[in-house]
Amino acid sequence: MELEVRPLRQEDLKNADNIVRVAFGTFLGAPEPANFGETIDHVFARWQADPNAAFGAEADGELVGSNFVTRWGSFGFFGPLTVRPDLWDRGIAKLLIEPAMDLFDKWGVSRAGLFTFAHSPKHLGLYHKFGFWPRFLTPIMWKTVNVNAVDGWSKFSNVPDAEKKQCLTACRSVTNSIYEGLDLEREIMSVHDQALGDTVLSWEREKLVGFAVCHCGPGTETGIDTCLIKFGAVRGDPGTEKRFDKLLTCCEELAAMHGMTIVMAGVNTGCHNAYQRMIARGFRTEFQGVLMLKPNEPCFDRPDSYVMCDLR
């Protein structure tokens, strides 16, 4: 084969989406791999958010795999990384990781990470080669929406255009209190510009104390009837547990507004307090993977960090 890794182009997206479905469906033993996650968008919104951070592998002129790289300020991650199943174990995944590592260097991120299958020695071994090491399990959890109206929150979509920059600065202040340089502007604006859902903003006396970036329904990174908290966090100072409870309630209220019946979120078990609160709130684990970081040092995976994060 003649292999080439290049930027992923818009005309590649349909094929890339099919490869993602077949690859994950095959690995997870789905009866019809091509229909795996058929209501979920794995590719299009990620590419739209940053076309320069998406890469395709081409073999003899045909797309055979892809990888997507994301920057949240001082933190970067990649995925989904997929290769057509008939070409597994040919070194294509390794080639798709190399431009991601180059981007991390260019961006100057202080931590790089990924979410992968905790039970797969093959996946862990591949990422070890690039300096990523497993830290804590990351359960993807869900619960049925139970609406209890709460005051003191708003939606990013309702923020006047003239005030959006100020709001993004306030969100940056929240994340910076958890991990220096962490910045979710890219994710907030992607959800807003592509109408994928909304961002919950939690306030105390006109001060932003927490927010959650949420995808809602089919055509996003979640499925039918589901609100996915892509990222959520509350400011790291006294009163954090109550603020986290309120943020979860706000997310359920947003889900109900969008007609969703399930709310889903990933939480790293290194964030022990947040994980414990979610269990107490009725969240149950659907499946779990593992967070891998480079270098192998704490990021926002700390017991005192009230963070929800889905790096899939």
N, C-alpha and C positions, 0 to 999 in steps of 0.2 A: 504493500500500500504506500501511496504518497500521502503523507499526513501533513496538514497545515493547520495551525491555530490562528484565527483572525478575529477581528471584531464581528459580532453577530449583527446581521443586517435585518431590516424590517421584513424583507421577503423570506427570511429564514424562520420567522417566528412560528408559523403553523407547524413546520417540521420539528422544530425544537420542542414545541408543546407536546407533540405526539411522542417524541423520544422520552421526555420526562415521564409521561404516563406509563409507557411500556416498561421503562426501566424500573420505576418504583413498583409498578404492579407485578412485574416478574420477580423482583427480589422479595416482595412481601407475599407472594403466592396467590395473588388475586386470580379468580377463575377466568376473567377476561382482562388481561393487563391493559389493553388499549383503551378500556373504559374506566381505568382507575382514576378516581377523583374527577369525574367528568364535569362536575359543576364548579370546580375550583380553577382559578387562573394561576398557573404556575410560571408563566413566561411574559405575557404581554405587558402587564402593569409594571413589572420589574424593569423590562427593557425601556419602557416609556419614561420611567423615573430617571434613568441615566444610561442612554444608549452606548456611551463610551466605556461603561463598566460591565459590558456583557460580551462574552467570547464564545465562539463556535469552533468546533473541531471538524475539519473537512478531510475525508478520505477519498482519494481518486475523484475529487470534484463533488462529493456528496456529503451533506451535513450528517455527522454521526454522534455529536454530543455538544453540550453547552455548559457554561458556568456563568453565574451572576455574582457580582461583587458589590458590596454596599458599604458606605461610609456613614457612621454616626459620629461625626466630630473626631475625637481621639480614639474611637473604637471602630474597627472594621471587621467585616466577616464576609464569607462567600457561601453560595449555595442558592438554589439546588444545583449540584454538580451531577450531571448524568451523561451516560454513554449508552449507545444502542447495545442491548444485551448480547447480540451475536458477536460483538467486538470487545467484550469484557476481557480483562487480563492481557491487553495488548499495549499497555502503557499510555493510553489516550487520556485517562483521568489525570495522570501526572502532568501531561503537557498542558491540560486546561487549568491546573493549579498555578503553573509558573507565571502567567500574566497577572493573576490575582496577587501573588507575592510582590510582583513589580509595582502594582498599584499601591499596595500597603506601604512600600518603601517611598514611593513618590508622595503619598499623602502624609507620611510621617506619623502614622498612628502609633500610639503607645501600647496598645493591645490589639491583637487580631484573634478572631475566634470562628467557630463553626459549631453546628449541631449535627450529630451523626448517630448511627445505630450503636447503642451501647453493647449489643451482643455480637457484633461483627468484628472478629480479629482482623479481617482483611481491610475494613475501613480504618480502624485504629492504626494499623501498620502503615497504611498509605500516608496518613496525616503526620505520623511520627517523623517521616522522612523530611517533612518541611518544618519541623520544630514545634508542632502542636501536640499538647499532652492533655489527656482526660482529667477533668477536675470533679465536677459533681453531676449527678443525674438531673435531667430537666424533664419533669412530667408535663405533658400537655393535658390540661384539666378542663372539665366542663361542668356546668350545672344548668338546670332549668331556670329560665328567667322568672323571678318573683319580684314584682314591682312594688317597691316601697318608696314613694316620692320623697325627695330630699331637696332642701333649698341650698343655695350657695354654689351653683354650678352653671356652666354655660357651654355652648358649642363653638368650636373654632369657625364653623361656617357662618355663624351669626356675628362674628367680629367684623366691624367696618374695615374696608380695605385700607383706609388711612391708618388704622391701628394694628394691623396684622404684624408688622415688623416689631412693634413694641411687645406684642403678645408672644412672638417667637423668642424674643430676648428673655421674657419672663420664664418661658419653658426651659430655656438654656440655663437659667439660674437654678431651676429645680434639679436638673440633671447634673449640673456642675457641683451641687452639694453632695451628690452621691459618688461621682467619679469625675475627676478633673478633665474638662474638655469634652465630656459626653454631650452630644448635640443631636436632637431628633428633628431638626428643621426639614431635612430632606424627606423624612417619612411623613411628617405632618403635611407638607405641601403636596407630596405625591397623592396622598389620600384625598386631599381637598381638590386639587386640580383635575384628578381623574374620577371624582365622585364615587370613590370606593367605600365611603362610610363617613366618619367624622372623628374629630378629636374632642374628648371630654376635657373641660377645664374646671378644676375645683378651686374655689376661692375661700379665703378667710379675711374678712375686713378689707376687701379690695386687693388682697395680696394672693397671687397664685401659689398654691401649696401642693398641687399635684395635677397630673394630666394623663390621659390614656388615648393612644392612637388606635382607632377601631375600624376594622373591615366588617362590612355587613352584607351578607347574602351572596348568591351566586355571581360569578364573574369577578370575584375577588380572591384573596388567599384563603378564604373559608368556603363553606358549602351552604346548601339550602337551609334556611331558618336559623343560621348561626351568626352570631357577632363574635369576631375574633379580636381579642386585645393583642395587637401586634407588639405594642410596648406600653407599659404603664408604670408610673413611679410617683412617689410623694416625697416632699422635701425632707431631708434627713436632719431633723431637730426634734425637741420635745413635742409629744403629741402625735408621733408618727403613726402608731397603731390605729388610732381613731380616724386619722386622715385616710389611711389605707382602706379601712372599712367603708368610709364614705365614698371613696373613689370606686370601689367595687359596686356599691349601690347605684352610683351615677351611671356606670357602664351598663348595668341591668336596665336602668330607665331608658338609656339611649337605645339599647337593643329592642325594647318594647316599642319605642317610637318608630323604629324601622320595621316592625312586624316580625322580629326575630324571637324565637322561643328558647334558644340555647345561647349561653355565653361561654366562650372558650378562651383559655389563656395558658401560656407556658410560664412556669416559675422554676427557677433553679433551686435545687434543694440546699445549695450553699446559702441562699437567702432564707434561712431557717424560719425566721419570724413571719415572713410573708407567706411561706409555704404552709406554716401551721395555721395562720389566719384563714387561708383559703379553704383548708380542710374543714375548719370550724364553721365556715360559711356554707358548706355543702358542696364544694367542688370535689369531683372525683377524677382519678386519673384514667384517661382513655388509652394512652400509650406513653412511653418515655424513651428519651435518648440521652445523650451525654454531651455536656459542653466541653469543648477542647479549646485551649488558649495557647497563644504564643506571645510572650514567654509564659512559662508555667508559674504565674503569680496571680494573686487576687485582682479582680477587676471590680465589677459590681456584684459578684457572687460572694457576698459577705452576710453574716447573720443579721446585721443591723440595716441592711439594704432592703427596703420595701419596693421591690422591682418585679414587674412581670415582663417577660421577654420571649419572643418566639423568633428564633434564628433559622427556621426551616426554609 
